[in-house]
Each structure stands twice: as structure tokens, then as C-alpha cells.
Amino acid sequence: MASPLKIFRFKCPRCGKVFECSGPASHKAFPFCSKQCQMVDLGNWLGERYLIPGDKDVPGAPVLGEREDRRLQTGPRLPPSEAEGEGVES
């Protein structure tokens, strides 16, 4: 005899609605209650409204959440011979 299918309760991380299903494989929008909540959450990630904390001590690491055009921030490029001696006096 087959064991009865267990039903679990989950809380949608976006809207907080409680929904029931037998597990992630049986619910296409899991862990969200609906496709709408899933799409809104995806839009928030793509729109950079969510941030993941990172290591601020990594030199040259971009700051999350800031949209910057790096081409506008860089100054004129020096030829390799001039750039090597930059900041060092003989």
C-alpha cells in the first residue's frame, strides 16, 4: 500500500501568504505562492533593488547598487613607459 502524500505549508517570501503543496517539485512557482510573486521578485533582482553584502576591502571591487560608467571615470591613458614611472621619483 502506498503511503499518503504529505502536504506541507510554506510562507511566500514576497507577500507572506501561506500556501500548501507536497513540495518544491509539485509547485512551479516555489518558494513563491504564485507566478506573479515570482516575477515581481525577479524584477526586483534585475532592477538592482536587492543587494548582497560583500567584502568592502577588496580593491577595485564595484560597489553594489551604484550604476557607474567606468569609461567616464578613467582619465587619459598613459603610454606604458610613462605609466611605469608614475608616482616614483628618481
C-alpha positions as CSV (number, residue, x, y, z in Angstrom):
1,M,0.0,0.0,0.0
2,A,1.4,3.4,-1.0
3,S,2.0,6.0,1.7
4,P,-0.3,9.0,1.7
5,L,1.1,12.1,0.1
6,K,2.2,14.7,2.7
7,I,1.1,18.2,2.3
8,F,3.4,21.0,3.7
9,R,2.6,24.6,4.4
10,F,5.0,27.3,3.2
11,K,5.1,31.0,3.5
12,C,5.7,33.1,0.4
13,P,8.9,35.2,0.9
14,R,7.4,38.1,-1.1
15,C,3.8,38.6,0.1
16,G,3.7,36.4,3.2
17,K,0.7,34.3,2.0
18,V,0.7,30.8,3.4
19,F,0.2,28.1,0.7
20,E,0.1,24.3,0.7
21,C,1.8,21.9,-1.6
22,S,3.5,18.5,-1.4
23,G,7.0,20.0,-2.0
24,P,9.0,22.1,-4.4
25,A,8.7,19.7,-7.3
26,S,4.9,19.9,-7.2
27,H,4.6,23.7,-7.2
28,K,6.0,25.5,-10.3
29,A,6.5,28.9,-8.6
30,F,8.1,27.5,-5.4
31,P,9.1,29.1,-3.0
32,F,6.6,31.8,-4.0
33,C,2.9,31.3,-3.8
34,S,2.2,32.3,-7.4
35,K,3.9,33.1,-10.7
36,Q,3.1,36.8,-10.1
37,C,5.2,36.9,-6.8
38,Q,7.9,35.0,-8.6
39,M,8.1,37.6,-11.4
40,V,7.9,40.6,-9.1
41,D,10.9,39.1,-7.1
42,L,12.8,38.5,-10.3
43,G,12.1,42.1,-11.4
44,N,13.5,43.4,-8.1
45,W,16.7,41.4,-8.6
46,L,17.1,42.6,-12.2
47,G,16.3,46.2,-11.2
48,E,19.0,46.0,-8.5
49,R,16.6,46.7,-5.7
50,Y,18.1,43.8,-3.7
51,L,21.8,43.9,-2.6
52,I,24.0,41.2,-1.4
53,P,26.6,42.3,1.2
54,G,30.1,41.8,0.0
55,D,33.7,42.4,1.2
56,K,34.4,46.1,1.1
57,D,38.1,45.6,1.5
58,V,38.6,44.1,-2.0
59,P,40.5,46.7,-4.0
60,G,38.8,47.6,-7.3
61,A,35.6,45.7,-6.4
62,P,32.5,47.6,-7.7
63,V,30.1,48.9,-5.1
64,L,26.8,47.1,-5.5
65,G,23.8,49.3,-6.1
66,E,25.7,52.1,-7.8
67,R,25.4,52.4,-11.6
68,E,28.6,53.8,-12.9
69,D,30.0,54.1,-16.4
70,R,33.7,53.2,-15.8
71,R,34.7,54.7,-19.1
72,L,33.7,58.1,-17.7
73,Q,35.7,57.6,-14.5
74,T,39.0,56.8,-16.1
75,G,41.4,59.5,-17.0
76,P,43.6,59.7,-20.1
77,R,45.6,56.6,-20.7
78,L,49.4,57.0,-20.5
79,P,51.8,55.1,-22.7
80,P,53.4,52.1,-20.8
81,S,56.7,53.9,-20.5
82,E,55.2,56.9,-18.7
83,A,52.8,54.8,-16.6
84,E,55.6,52.7,-15.1
85,G,57.4,55.6,-13.5
86,E,54.3,57.4,-12.3
87,G,54.5,58.3,-8.7
88,V,58.1,57.3,-8.3
89,E,60.8,60.0,-8.3
90,S,64.4,59.1,-9.3
